[in-house]
C-alpha cells in the first residue's frame, strides 16, 4: 500500500511513525556502543527464498519459523520452548577456552560461579519437587573439568527423575572411557559436543575422536555449535564427517554478538543483522544480537543435507528461537480474550486493527458476519481477531497486525503492544 493511503488515515500513520521512531532509537543506541550493522535487510530475499524452498520440501518448521529442522530432533529441543518440565543446570562456569563469542560472562554472578560451584543439588531437588520433570541438562563452562561432580549430578538426577531425558554439553575435553561408562549407567542419554573450527583442524580431530568414544556408550550423540559467516564450506565438510560417524544430529546455532569483544567481531569483518529482531523487545537471553549472514548459512546447510541425502538430523536454532520461551512464559500468565487475541506459533499474542475512516466499514463487515470487535482511542481504532482479516480487508480497509506480550507492571498484568505492521501476520 502507498504512503498516500496511509496518510489518509492519520491515527494509523501516527502509530506506524511511532514504532519506526522506536526502532531507529534502538538501533542508534546500539550503534553508539561501536558495533556495525549490515545494510538494511541485507540477504533477506535470499533467506526468504531458502525458507520457501525448504517448506516446499517438507522441512519441519516450529515456533513460528524460528526453529527449522530435518530428520532426528532431540526431544530436549522439542521441549525447549514452553516445556516447564525441562531445565538445564551447571556446576560452575569454569572453562579452559576463551571463545570471543561466549555469552557466559553476561550471566549474573559470572565471576563468582567461575570460582565456586553452584548449589546444584538443592536446585535440582527443588526442580524435581516442584515440576513434572521431562528433561534435565548439564552445561557449563566445561562440565568435564569437574568430572566427579558431573557424574554425581547425573546419578542424582536419575535417582530423582528416573524417566527424565538426561543430556550433557561439552567440548569433549577430558572425556574418557571411564566417564562414558559410568555416565551411561547413570542414565545419560544424550551428549552435545561443540566443535571449534576457529581452533584449527587439530581441535576438530580431537572433537571427532571424543564423539567416536561417546557413541559407544550414549544413544544420542550430537554436535551443537554456532555457524560463523564465512565457514560454510568447512561446515559442509563437517556435516559429512559427522554423518559418516553415525552422529544423530547437529544443532546449528545462529551466531551472536554477546555485547563484548566487538573488536574480535570487527577484525573478522562481521556485522550485526539489520534489523536484529523480528519483534523488538528486552529479551533476557544472554546471547545478544544476531550476526548478519549466519541465518542464511544455517539454512543453506539444512538444504545441503537434503541435497546430499545425509542421514543425520540437522536443526537450525535461531536467536529468535532462544527468545521464544521468555515470551511464551509471559503470555501463559493470563489468557486474553480469545475472540480478539490469538496466541501464535511465535508465542506472541496477535490481534488485528484498523483505524480512522476504516473503522465504520470494518464494523459493518464484522457485524454482518457476527464477529466480535472492540473500539479504542476515541473510536479511531478497531481491534478484532486476526482470523477476521480477510473479511475486513475485502472492504478496502488497511488492516494492521499487532504483536503483544503480557507484562507485570507494578503488580498488575498489562498487555503491551510491541509491533504494528500493515498486512497479515507473516510467520517466517
N, C-alpha and C positions, 0 to 999 in steps of 0.2 A: 504494500500500500504506500501511497505517496505521502510526502511531508504535508502536502496541501490538505489531504484527507484528515491527517492527524490534527493540523492546525484548526480545522473546523470544529474540533472537539477540545476546547481549552482546558477542561479538567484533566482529560486524558493526556494532553500534551504536557501539562504541568507535572503530572505524576511520572511520566516517562523521563522528562528532563531531570527530575529529582533523582531518579535511580541512576541515570547517566552521570550525574554530578557525584554521587556517592562512589561509583566505580572509578571515576577519574581521580577523586581524592585518595582512594585506597591505593591505586597504582602509583600515584605521585609520592605518597608516603613511603612506599616500598622502594621506589627508585632513589629516594633521598638517602637510603641506607647504603647505596653504592652498587646495587645489583643492576643488571641489564636485562630488559625484556626483549623477547623476539618481536619482530613486526606483528602487528595485529592480525590474528587468525592465520598466522603462517602455518602451512601444512594442513589446514582444516579441511580443504577439499579432498586431499589425499586420504585423510583419516576417515572422512565420510564414505568415500569410495571403498576403502578397505572394509569398513563395518558393513556396508551394503553387500559386498561380495561374501563376507563371512556369514551373514544372516541367510543369504540365498543358498549357502552350502550346509545349512542346518547346524551351525555352530551355536553352542549354548550361551545365551545372554542372560545375566542375572542382575538384580539390584539396579534396575533402570539402565542397564548397559554398562555399569561401572566394572562388572566382572564378565570376562569373556573366556570361554574355555572349550576344549575338545577332549574327548577321552576321559581317562581317570581324573577325578577331582576328589581330593581329600575331604572326608566328611567334616573335618575341622574347618575347611574353607567354606563349605556349605552352611555351617553353623555360625560363621564369623559375624554375620550381621543379624542381630536381633535374637540370638540364642542365649538366653540368660544362664544356661547350663554349661557354658564354655568360658574358660578363663585361662590366661597364661601368667605364670609366675616366674620370678627369677631369684636365685640365691644371692647373687651380688652382680655388680656391673663391671667387674674387672675383665680386662681383655688385653691380650698381648699385641693386638693390632691397633692401628691408629688411622682408621679409614676417614678420609676427609669428608665423606658424606654421612658419617654416623650421626644419628639424632639422639642417641642416649644422653649426651651432655645437656640436652634440653629438659630432661626429666627432673622433677623435684628431688632435691637431696642427692644429686648425682655423685658428688664427691664423697658424701657420707656412705653411699651404697657401694662405692668402689673400695672404701676402707673396711667396711663392716658388712656382714651378712644381714639379710632381712630376716624377720621372724616368720619364715615361710611356713613352719609347722602350724603356728597359731592361725595364720592367714588361710592355709589350706583347710584346716579343720573347720574354721568358721564358714568357709565357702561350701563345704560339703554339708555342714549342719543346716545351712540356710537355703540350699539350692538343690534341685534335682539335677545332679551333675551328669553331663554327657561327654565333655571333652576337657582335658587338662594338659597344658603345655608347659615346658620348662625352657626358658630362653636366658639371655644374659645381656651384656657381657658374653663371656665364653663359659658355659656351664662346665665344660670338661677341665677347666682349671681347678675345679673342686670336685673331682670325680666321686669321692666318698659321699659328699653331701648330695650330689646329683643322684646317686644310687639310693640314698636314704629317702630322697624326695619321691622317687618312683615307687619304692616299696610302700611308703606311707600312703601315697595316692591310690595305689592298687588295693591296699587294705581298706581304706575308707570308701572307695568307689570302684569295686571290682569290675563293673561293666563299662567304666569310662574309657574312652579312647585317649591313650597317653602318647604324647609326642615330645621330641627333643629338637631344639635348634642348635646347630653347631657348625663351626668351620672345619671340624674334624681333627683339630689339633689335640694330640694326646690320646686319640681313640685307639683302643687296643682290644685284643680278643677277650680278655677277662671282663672288661667293662661291658662289651656287647652281650656276652653270655649272661651275666648277672642281670643287666637291664632288661633283656628279653624275658628272663624268668620273672622279673618284677612287673611284667605287663606292658613294657614299651612296645608300641605298635607302629610308630612312625618316627623317622628321623628326617629332618630337613637340613641339608648341607648348603652352606654358602660357598660359592666358588669365586675367588678373587682374580679376575682376569688381569687387573692392573698390576698384580704382583709377579706376572710372568708365567711362562709355561711350566717351570718347576713347581710353582704353587698349584697350578691346575693339576699336574700329575699327582701331587701329594693328595689333593682333594679327591681325585678319582680313585686312588688307592684306598682311601678311607671309605668311600662309597662302596667299593667292592667288598670290603670287610663287613660293613654293616649289612649288606644284602644277604649275607649268610645267616643272619640272626633275626633280622627285623622284617616283618611283612612288607611295609610300605616305606621304601627309601626314595627320597625326593631331593630336588635341588630347589632352593628359593634364593633369588638374587635380583638386584635391580639391573635394568638394561640401560647402559650408558650410551647415549648417541655416539655414533662412530665405531661401535663394536659389533655391528650387525653381522658381518661375515664371520667373525670369530664365534659369535653366538650361534650361528647356524651350524658350525662345525661341532660346537659343544653339544647341541641338541642331538646330533648324530652319534657322538661319543656316548652320551647318556643312554640313548636308545639301544645301542649295541650292547650295553651292560645290563639291560633289563630294568633300568630305573623306572619306577612307576609314573613319575611326573615331574614337571618343573613349574614353579610359580614365578612368572616374570613380573617383577615389581616395577611400577613406574618410578623412574629415577627422580629423586627430590633434593632440593636445596634446604638444609636444616637451619637456615639463618645463622650460619657460621662458616668460616673458611671460604668466603667468597673468592678470595684470590686464587684458590685452587680450582674453582669452577671457571673463573675468567681465563686462567692460564691454559685451560683445555678448550677454550673457545665456546663454552656453554652459555646458554641464555635461559631465561625463565619463560615458560609458556604464557602467552598473552591472548585472552585473559587466563589467569591461572586456575579459576574455578568456574563451573557452570553457574553456580549459585554462590555469591559471596556471603561468607559468614565467619564468625570467630570459632573456627574449628579447633578442637582440643588436641587432635593427634599431633605428635611432636615432629612428624616428618617434614613439615614445612611447605615448600612450594614446588610444583611440578616443573621439571626441566624440559624445555622445548625439544621436541623430536623423539623423546623416549616412548610416548604412547604409539607413535607411528611405527617405531622399531618393534615394539612388543606385538602389535597386531600383525606386522609383516612376518614375525616369527611364527605366530599361530597359523597364518596362511601357508608358510613354508612347510610346517609339519604336516599339514593336509596334503600339499602338493607331493611331498616326498613319501607319504604313506607311513610316517613314523608311528610307532605303537605307544610311545609314552604320552601321558596326558600333558597338555600344555594349557596353562591358565594365566591369563593376563589379569593382574590385580592392580587397578589404578589407585591413585591417591584418593580420588572420589570414593572408591570402594572402602578405603580405610575410614573415611569420614561418615559413611552412611550409618554406622552403628550409633554414633552420637545423635544423629538426627532421629533415628527410629526410636531410641530410648526416650528422647524428649517427647516425641509425638505419641508414644504409647501411654504417656502420663494421663491423657484425657482423650475421650472420643468426641470429636467435633461433630456437629450436626451432619449426619450422613446424607441429608437431602441437599446440602450445599457444598460439602467438602468430600474429597476423595483422597485416601492415603495411597499415594502412588508407589510403584515399584522402586522408585528412587528414594523412598522413605519420607518425602516431604508431603505435607497436606496441600492439595491442589484445589483451586476454585477458579471460576471464570468471571469476568467483569466486562460491563460496557458502561459508557459514560455519556454525559451531556444529551444531545439530541437523539442518541440511540436508545435511551432508557425507555421511552414510551413505546417505541416499536417492539423492543425486546419484551416488555411486559405483556403486550398483546399476544405475541407469539407464544410465550411461555404459558399464559393463561389458557390459550386455545388448546394446549397440549397437557393442561393440568400439571404443569411443572412448578415447583416452588422457587421462590427468589426472595431477596431482601434488599431494601433500599438503604443507602448510606450517603454521607456527605451532602446533606441538604437535598436529597433526591437527585443528585447529579451522578451517582454511581449505583449500578445494579449488580448484585452478586448472585450467581446461580451455579449449579453443578456443572462440571466440565463436560459431562455426557450430553448436556443440552446445547453444546456449542453449535452443532450443525443447524439446529432449529433457529437459533438467534442469528447466525451468520447468513442464513437464507433471506433475512430481511434487509440485508445490506449493511448491517451494523458491523463496526470493527470490534472484534472480541479480543480482550487481553487475557492472558493466562497468568495466574498468580501462584507463587511458591511460598509456603508458610511453615513455621515451626512454632511449637508451643514452648513458652519460656516461663520460668519462675521469676517474677519481678516483685520485690517487696512482699514476699509470702503469698503472692497472687499469681495464678496461672493466666497468662495472656497469649493471644495468638499474634505472632509477629510476622508480617509480610516481608520477605527477603528479596523478591524479584517480581517484576511485572514486565511482560513482553507480549507483543502482538502475535496473534496466531495461536494454534492449539499447542498443547504440551508436546514437545518433540523429544521423546526419550532417545538417548543415544544408542 
